[in-house]
Amino acid sequence: MDEEVIRKYVRAGDIAWRVKQFVSNYLRPGVKLLELANNVETMIRELGGQPAFPVNISINSIAAHKTPLLDEVEAVIGDEDVVKVDIGVHFDGYIADTAITICHNDRFELLVESAREALERSLIMVKEGVRFSSIGGIIEETAKKYGFKPIRNLGGHSLGRYLIHAGDIIPNYNDISQFGRFRRGEAYAIEPFISDGKGYVVELNEVNIYALVKTKFKNLTAQELRLANLVLERFKTLPFCERWLAREVDLPLNLLRSTLNTLALKNVVRKYPILQEASSTAYVAQFEETVLICDDVLIITNPKT
């Protein structure tokens, strides 16, 4: 990894860290989810980056892939909500991915602390040559120490240019079938998810986030082609959402949504269904940082470490 690439990763990480600090201070009961999402994504752009994916604001049993819809104008953070905010920033395609959990109810203090500690302990162990399963073992051990479970079908991941998931998975448990190791010159997101429920997530029949899977388009209507070309131009293969498209196209919301669904049916875009803990009354906590494996391990989304 050359110095210019490292510089771009560090720049993305610095922006992500600044935005995360803003969220830590801003998020409180009564804040509107749509307002929070717009503020986060606007701040990323104002600081010189671009969102690598729509900010995920996942509450209570929802673990991932939830971003506010345009018509969710009245949805707010509740007094007892466990709120996970997952922030992605890219600078010239080089991605920094970070997440925090915030809750203002002491009832969930141990759950939140277990995920925070699992991340901190994992980051100490990350270095070139370490097996991914070793990190999973640390996360699982920490969760169990607090009486909770890691989410077994979610985990950290390698990052590539314009790729959120670049192939490698870092499990949240000691998966002995996982032989992957951290490699020099690569970027990874370390991402413990911990639950007081069953310890795995299921897909809901609700989709807020999409991503392009093709870059050459055939058999599309004029409207579908315009939308697909817009996505390719603006977001490449990174995830996007209807909020972003609505700023770019003059389409009624119901027509925009139906066109996205058609593009998904034609395998032009893929859907990211909302992921919920298998026990719908459970709570999930998440923390995440991005690391670069260089001569040293750089935690780019937490420059104070």
Rosetta blueprint (number, residue, H / E / L):
1 M L
2 D L
3 E H
4 E H
5 V H
6 I H
7 R H
8 K H
9 Y H
10 V H
11 R H
12 A H
13 G H
14 D H
15 I H
16 A H
17 W H
18 R H
19 V H
20 K H
21 Q H
22 F H
23 V H
24 S H
25 N H
26 Y H
27 L L
28 R L
29 P L
30 G L
31 V L
32 K E
33 L H
34 L H
35 E H
36 L H
37 A H
38 N H
39 N H
40 V H
41 E H
42 T H
43 M H
44 I H
45 R H
46 E H
47 L L
48 G L
49 G L
50 Q E
51 P E
52 A L
53 F L
54 P L
55 V L
56 N E
57 I E
58 S E
59 I E
60 N L
61 S L
62 I E
63 A E
64 A E
65 H L
66 K L
67 T L
68 P L
69 L L
70 L L
71 D L
72 E L
73 V L
74 E L
75 A L
76 V E
77 I L
78 G L
79 D L
80 E L
81 D L
82 V L
83 V E
84 K E
85 V E
86 D E
87 I E
88 G E
89 V E
90 H E
91 F E
92 D L
93 G L
94 Y E
95 I E
96 A E
97 D E
98 T E
99 A E
100 I E
101 T E
102 I E
103 C L
104 H L
105 N L
106 D H
107 R H
108 F H
109 E H
110 L H
111 L H
112 V H
113 E H
114 S H
115 A H
116 R H
117 E H
118 A H
119 L H
120 E H
121 R H
122 S H
123 L H
124 I H
125 M H
126 V L
127 K L
128 E L
129 G L
130 V L
131 R E
132 F H
133 S H
134 S H
135 I H
136 G H
137 G H
138 I H
139 I H
140 E H
141 E H
142 T H
143 A H
144 K H
145 K H
146 Y L
147 G L
148 F L
149 K E
150 P E
151 I L
152 R L
153 N L
154 L L
155 G E
156 G E
157 H E
158 S E
159 L E
160 G E
161 R L
162 Y L
163 L E
164 I L
165 H L
166 A L
167 G L
168 D L
169 I E
170 I E
171 P E
172 N L
173 Y L
174 N L
175 D L
176 I L
177 S L
178 Q L
179 F L
180 G L
181 R E
182 F L
183 R L
184 R L
185 G L
186 E L
187 A E
188 Y E
189 A E
190 I E
191 E L
192 P L
193 F E
194 I E
195 S E
196 D L
197 G L
198 K L
199 G L
200 Y L
201 V E
202 V E
203 E E
204 L E
205 N E
206 E E
207 V E
208 N E
209 I E
210 Y E
211 A E
212 L E
213 V L
214 K L
215 T L
216 K L
217 F L
218 K L
219 N L
220 L L
221 T L
222 A H
223 Q H
224 E H
225 L H
226 R H
227 L H
228 A H
229 N H
230 L H
231 V H
232 L H
233 E H
234 R H
235 F H
236 K L
237 T L
238 L L
239 P L
240 F E
241 C E
242 E H
243 R H
244 W H
245 L H
246 A H
247 R L
248 E L
249 V L
250 D L
251 L L
252 P L
253 L H
254 N H
255 L H
256 L H
257 R H
258 S H
259 T H
260 L H
261 N H
262 T H
263 L H
264 A H
265 L H
266 K L
267 N L
268 V L
269 V E
270 R E
271 K E
272 Y E
273 P E
274 I E
275 L E
276 Q E
277 E E
278 A L
279 S L
280 S L
281 T L
282 A L
283 Y L
284 V E
285 A E
286 Q E
287 F L
288 E E
289 E E
290 T E
291 V E
292 L E
293 I E
294 C L
295 D L
296 D L
297 V E
298 L E
299 I E
300 I L
301 T L
302 N L
303 P L
304 K L
305 T L
